[in-house]
Amino acid sequence: MAWVGACSTAPKPPARTPTEVPPEQWTLVWSDEFEGDSGLFVDTTKWRPDTADGCSMGNCGWGNQEKEYYTATTTNIALNGRGQLMITARVAPPGMSCYYGPCRYTSGKITTRGKFHAQPGMVEGRIKLPTGQGLWPAFWMLGEGFPAVPWPQCGELDIMENKGSQPTITSSAIHGPGYSGATPLARANQLSQGAYHEDFHTFAVAWNNTQIRFFVDGALHYSVTRGDVQNYGPWVFDRNFFAILNLAVGGQFDGDPQSDAILPATMLIDYVRVYVPQP
């Protein structure tokens, strides 16, 4: 995500790397399994919410003309009591003001910034996406220097983005100095069967000082080398990154919703896990 449903009771997969994800041996160093009673807020020792409409960061609409107002309430961010986190977009209540006038929507955005920064290795999440034109669920990362190191110099890894109008397609992308915004370093992934709102799917990125690899359900779908990146600008991925989960509504990616009947819409996260290569 560039800067500018029903709950499942199926057991979680064990904390291990999917069999098709890179041949390295991995060690789990951080995770959130989202265990806890229904209605509780996310664990604030692991996550911090980003709030408002982006104007406080100097990017009203979060730089993308988005229409949601992110809150730090259980209305938009809450555990479901079944080992999953719900990030829910809703029609905004009366009286809320956004950069464009009365707010149309509320939603949630959480980040590990200042809580945990993943060193080069692998970051994986198991997620069930919402559907509906104008929804923009994303699982992504920014370089740990942000915001002191501004975007895109900080680097960005988009593990998964989805246009709600395209329920069978997700995409992964790399942003940095010289390859930001409409980056040439992006690729879509088409499901062979079913749709992303029908079940959980795993999304992962593995990176080191020579390459970046993106996976869907354990299968490699996009790989970029250091040389590929340096065709467009400097490599800025020899650093730690923090994770971000959010559900945007409206903006440049999938347009604004044509009907509020798609709401409430929930992005359901089963887990986020971080691994480092075994020595």
C-alpha positions as CSV (number, residue, x, y, z in Angstrom):
1,M,0.0,0.0,0.0
2,A,1.8,3.1,-1.2
3,W,2.1,5.8,1.4
4,V,0.9,8.6,-1.1
5,G,-17.2,-11.9,6.8
6,A,-17.8,-14.9,8.7
7,C,-15.4,-16.2,11.3
8,S,-13.7,-19.6,10.9
9,T,-13.4,-22.1,13.7
10,A,-10.8,-24.2,11.8
11,P,-7.6,-24.8,13.8
12,K,-4.6,-22.6,13.0
13,P,-1.8,-24.1,11.1
14,P,1.3,-24.7,13.3
15,A,3.9,-22.0,13.6
16,R,6.2,-23.2,10.9
17,T,7.1,-22.2,7.4
18,P,4.8,-23.4,4.5
19,T,6.5,-26.2,2.7
20,E,7.0,-24.4,-0.5
21,V,8.3,-21.2,1.0
22,P,12.1,-20.8,0.4
23,P,14.4,-23.8,1.2
24,E,16.1,-22.0,4.1
25,Q,15.5,-23.2,7.6
26,W,13.6,-20.7,9.6
27,T,13.3,-19.7,13.3
28,L,10.2,-18.1,14.6
29,V,11.1,-14.9,16.5
30,W,7.8,-13.0,16.9
31,S,4.1,-13.7,16.3
32,D,0.7,-12.6,17.2
33,E,-2.0,-15.4,17.2
34,F,-4.7,-12.9,18.2
35,E,-5.9,-15.1,21.1
36,G,-8.2,-13.4,23.6
37,D,-11.8,-12.9,24.6
38,S,-14.2,-11.6,22.0
39,G,-14.5,-7.9,21.8
40,L,-11.0,-7.1,23.2
41,F,-8.7,-4.6,21.5
42,V,-5.6,-5.8,19.8
43,D,-2.5,-6.4,22.0
44,T,-0.9,-2.9,22.4
45,T,2.4,-4.4,23.5
46,K,2.7,-5.7,19.9
47,W,0.7,-3.2,17.9
48,R,-0.1,0.5,17.8
49,P,-3.0,2.0,16.0
50,D,-2.7,4.8,13.4
51,T,-5.6,7.1,13.7
52,A,-7.5,9.9,11.9
53,D,-7.6,10.7,8.2
54,G,-3.8,11.1,7.6
55,C,-3.7,14.9,7.8
56,S,-1.7,14.9,11.0
57,M,1.1,13.1,8.9
58,G,0.8,15.8,6.2
59,N,-0.9,13.4,3.8
60,C,-4.7,13.9,4.0
61,G,-6.4,10.8,2.8
62,W,-3.1,9.0,3.6
63,G,-1.7,10.3,0.4
64,N,-4.2,8.2,-1.7
65,Q,-7.5,10.2,-1.4
66,E,-8.8,7.5,0.9
67,K,-12.1,8.2,2.6
68,E,-11.8,6.3,5.9
69,Y,-11.1,7.7,9.4
70,Y,-9.0,5.2,11.3
71,T,-10.1,4.8,15.0
72,A,-8.5,3.1,18.0
73,T,-11.7,1.5,19.2
74,T,-13.1,-2.0,19.2
75,T,-15.8,-0.8,16.8
76,N,-13.1,-1.1,14.1
77,I,-10.3,-3.3,15.7
78,A,-11.2,-6.2,17.9
79,L,-10.5,-9.9,18.6
80,N,-13.3,-12.3,17.8
81,G,-12.6,-14.8,20.6
82,R,-11.7,-17.5,18.0
83,G,-8.0,-16.6,17.7
84,Q,-8.5,-14.0,15.0
85,L,-8.4,-10.2,14.7
86,M,-11.2,-8.3,13.0
87,I,-10.4,-5.0,11.2
88,T,-13.9,-3.7,10.2
89,A,-14.8,-0.8,8.0
90,R,-18.2,0.8,8.7
91,V,-20.3,3.7,7.7
92,A,-19.2,6.6,9.9
93,P,-21.6,7.9,12.6
94,P,-22.8,11.5,12.3
95,G,-20.6,14.3,13.6
96,M,-17.2,13.0,12.5
97,S,-15.2,15.4,10.3
98,C,-12.7,14.4,7.7
99,Y,-10.5,16.4,5.3
100,Y,-13.2,16.2,2.6
101,G,-16.1,17.1,5.0
102,P,-18.3,14.8,7.1
103,C,-16.6,11.4,7.3
104,R,-18.2,8.7,5.2
105,Y,-16.4,5.7,6.8
106,T,-14.4,4.5,9.8
107,S,-11.9,1.6,9.8
108,G,-8.7,0.3,11.4
109,K,-5.0,0.4,10.9
110,I,-2.4,-1.2,13.1
111,T,1.4,-1.2,12.9
112,T,4.3,-2.7,14.9
113,R,6.3,0.6,14.5
114,G,8.2,1.2,17.7
115,K,7.0,-2.2,19.1
116,F,8.8,-4.7,16.9
117,H,10.9,-4.3,13.7
118,A,11.6,-7.4,11.6
119,Q,15.1,-7.9,10.4
120,P,15.7,-9.4,7.0
121,G,14.0,-12.8,7.0
122,M,10.4,-13.7,6.4
123,V,7.1,-12.1,7.5
124,E,3.9,-14.1,7.0
125,G,0.2,-13.6,7.6
126,R,-2.9,-15.7,7.2
127,I,-5.8,-13.5,6.2
128,K,-9.4,-13.7,4.9
129,L,-10.3,-10.6,2.8
130,P,-13.5,-8.7,2.5
131,T,-15.1,-8.0,-0.9
132,G,-16.8,-5.1,-2.4
133,Q,-15.8,-2.3,-4.8
134,G,-13.9,0.5,-3.0
135,L,-12.4,-1.7,-0.3
136,W,-8.6,-1.8,0.0
137,P,-7.2,-4.4,2.5
138,A,-3.5,-4.5,2.8
139,F,-0.6,-6.3,4.6
140,W,2.6,-4.3,4.1
141,M,5.8,-3.0,5.7
142,L,7.8,0.2,5.9
143,G,11.5,0.7,6.7
144,E,12.1,1.2,10.4
145,G,13.4,4.8,9.9
146,F,10.0,6.1,8.9
147,P,8.8,8.8,9.5
148,A,12.2,10.4,10.2
149,V,13.3,8.8,6.9
150,P,10.5,9.9,4.6
151,W,8.7,7.8,2.1
152,P,9.8,6.5,-0.4
153,Q,13.4,6.7,0.9
154,C,12.5,4.4,3.8
155,G,11.4,1.6,1.5
156,E,8.1,-0.2,1.3
157,L,7.2,-3.9,0.9
158,D,3.6,-4.6,-0.1
159,I,3.1,-8.2,0.9
160,M,-0.5,-8.2,-0.1
161,E,-3.0,-5.6,-1.5
162,N,-6.4,-6.3,-2.9
163,K,-9.0,-4.3,-4.8
164,G,-12.4,-5.2,-3.4
165,S,-13.8,-5.2,-6.9
166,Q,-11.4,-8.0,-7.8
167,P,-12.0,-10.9,-5.3
168,T,-9.7,-13.4,-7.0
169,I,-6.7,-11.1,-7.4
170,T,-4.1,-9.8,-5.0
171,S,-0.8,-8.0,-5.7
172,S,2.6,-7.5,-4.3
173,A,4.9,-4.5,-4.8
174,I,8.2,-2.8,-3.9
175,H,8.5,1.0,-3.4
176,G,11.6,3.1,-2.9
177,P,13.5,6.1,-4.3
178,G,13.1,6.1,-8.1
179,Y,10.4,3.3,-8.0
180,S,7.5,4.6,-6.0
181,G,3.8,5.3,-6.5
182,A,3.1,3.6,-9.8
183,T,6.1,1.4,-9.3
184,P,7.3,-0.9,-12.1
185,L,8.2,-3.5,-9.4
186,A,4.7,-5.0,-8.9
187,R,2.9,-8.2,-9.8
188,A,-0.6,-9.5,-9.5
189,N,-1.5,-13.0,-8.4
190,Q,-4.7,-14.8,-9.7
191,L,-6.3,-17.5,-7.6
192,S,-6.7,-20.7,-9.5
193,Q,-10.1,-21.4,-7.9
194,G,-12.4,-19.7,-5.3
195,A,-12.1,-16.1,-4.1
196,Y,-10.2,-14.4,-1.3
197,H,-13.3,-13.6,0.7
198,E,-14.3,-17.3,0.8
199,D,-11.4,-18.6,2.9
200,F,-8.1,-17.8,4.6
201,H,-4.9,-17.5,2.5
202,T,-1.3,-17.0,3.5
203,F,0.8,-14.1,2.2
204,A,4.5,-13.8,2.9
205,V,7.6,-11.9,1.9
206,A,11.2,-13.1,2.4
207,W,14.1,-10.7,1.9
208,N,17.8,-10.4,2.3
209,N,20.6,-8.3,0.8
210,T,20.3,-9.9,-2.6
211,Q,16.6,-10.5,-3.4
212,I,13.0,-10.1,-2.3
213,R,10.4,-12.9,-2.8
214,F,6.7,-12.8,-2.4
215,F,4.5,-15.9,-1.7
216,V,0.8,-16.8,-1.7
217,D,-0.2,-20.0,0.0
218,G,3.4,-21.0,0.1
219,A,4.0,-20.7,-3.6
220,L,6.4,-18.1,-5.0
221,H,4.6,-15.6,-7.2
222,Y,7.1,-12.8,-7.6
223,S,10.9,-12.5,-7.1
224,V,13.0,-9.4,-7.5
225,T,16.8,-9.2,-7.3
226,R,18.9,-6.3,-6.0
227,G,20.0,-5.7,-9.6
228,D,16.4,-5.5,-10.8
229,V,15.7,-2.8,-8.2
230,Q,18.9,-0.9,-9.0
231,N,17.8,-0.5,-12.6
232,Y,15.4,2.1,-11.2
233,G,17.1,3.5,-8.0
234,P,19.0,2.6,-4.9
235,W,18.4,-0.6,-3.0
236,V,17.0,0.4,0.5
237,F,16.2,-3.1,1.9
238,D,19.3,-3.8,4.0
239,R,17.4,-2.8,7.0
240,N,14.6,-3.8,9.4
241,F,10.9,-3.2,8.6
242,F,7.7,-2.8,10.7
243,A,4.5,-4.5,9.7
244,I,1.2,-2.8,8.9
245,L,-2.4,-4.2,8.6
246,N,-5.2,-2.0,7.5
247,L,-8.5,-1.8,5.6
248,A,-8.8,1.4,3.6
249,V,-12.0,2.5,2.0
250,G,-12.0,4.6,-1.2
251,G,-9.2,6.4,-2.8
252,Q,-7.0,5.9,-5.9
253,F,-6.6,2.1,-5.7
254,D,-10.1,0.8,-6.3
255,G,-12.1,4.0,-6.3
256,D,-14.7,5.1,-3.8
257,P,-17.6,2.6,-3.0
258,Q,-20.5,2.9,-5.3
259,S,-22.8,1.6,-2.6
260,D,-22.5,1.5,1.2
261,A,-24.3,-1.8,1.2
262,I,-20.9,-3.5,1.2
263,L,-20.4,-2.3,4.8
264,P,-19.7,-3.4,7.4
265,A,-16.8,-5.3,5.8
266,T,-14.2,-7.2,7.8
267,M,-10.6,-8.2,7.1
268,L,-10.0,-11.2,9.3
269,I,-6.4,-12.0,10.4
270,D,-5.6,-15.4,11.8
271,Y,-2.0,-14.7,12.6
272,V,1.2,-12.7,11.8
273,R,4.5,-14.5,12.2
274,V,8.1,-13.3,11.7
275,Y,11.0,-15.6,11.0
276,V,14.8,-15.3,10.7
277,P,17.1,-17.7,8.8
278,Q,18.7,-20.3,11.0
279,P,22.5,-19.7,11.2
